[in-house]
């Protein structure tokens, strides 16, 4: 209890007695608290005839009077969920890009007066740009259908989207106007507001491989021209252009036989590509593999395939994430250059003596058939006959 302060001026004759006709005013100040408040003032006085003139056997006189106010404690609260998860802080839910998203917004009134004109707005992940903001759809919750968010009600809203790549945060904002009821505004009451973020991470898992033959990218034939039997070096540069690490990275080469996996091989990983030594192909890293062989005859194409498993980190799998894969061919042409000559004497191909029997002075006709049993054309073809004197080139002739 407290005693309010007497305001000067009511005791008009200054005798310290509340005389008939006088009004004494008292005052006290405080700060409004939430809700209905009632306090009762009580006044007590002793009847007298005047100063120091008591009235024998007179009893005290008493009166009281209540007074009331209602302390408006207007509040609003919003809880936003991504795929059912609160996800106030990154990363939030993990999902592949293109995955459908359900956002739900639960709006409640923890205050003590109804709220009118409730509006929910989502910033669509661009807090500095209101041009793409959107209002989610009201679902239900107005139990008495008065259009006011009453204390104890929960209004639910919904919106849908599609997962984009990377970390995504969008913020929901709710605003409401405090009222006493329908068409009962509260003078000078200000709107109440609240906001809540929600997050997800859009997994954009990718892998890429670049294969070279003797440093030539050679995606299309013929690729480098290599004599058969010469060494071949294949290099395989594997990168991660996505936004999550990749585990279990495996490179396989089809060895030029795409329909036969029995002779496939795995090239050797060159040290140094896994810069942080975590065994994961991180975005920005390049892992290089190598393999050597020997050129064979003809057009040769072998295809490298790389596979990796998207993860968030070591021992942090991504639920339902599928392996990513890429491939790259490389080519070379193994040169098998050959030439062949068939010589006939008077139409007889006899390579060994005696050959045809010819009378002295009879005409002789030699024919020379030159062919190319190799796999590349031949230029500057020259035929020379030793004219029967293998040790003497002076009498050689060209047919």
Order of alpha helices (4+ residues) and beta strands (2+ residues): beta-beta-beta-beta-beta-beta-beta-beta-beta-beta-beta-beta-beta-beta-beta-beta-beta-beta-beta-beta-beta-beta-beta-beta-beta-beta
